């Protein structure tokens, strides 16, 4: 159940990150990858300070996804 939960949270966080960053659509798999990697980045940057539970995990992943998309956008010059 933990892996499924991680995929769901990652998909939501990646989708929110791509909507807020106004990047191109990455699709379901892209959103999951960006959300999961964004969760690691967000936790590393914020130290889990956005609260416990699902909402805190989604917010942390979303902030990390935005940071990840911004970094990718710098290297691809707006292609993502």
Beta strands, then each sheet from edge to edge (+ up, - down):
end
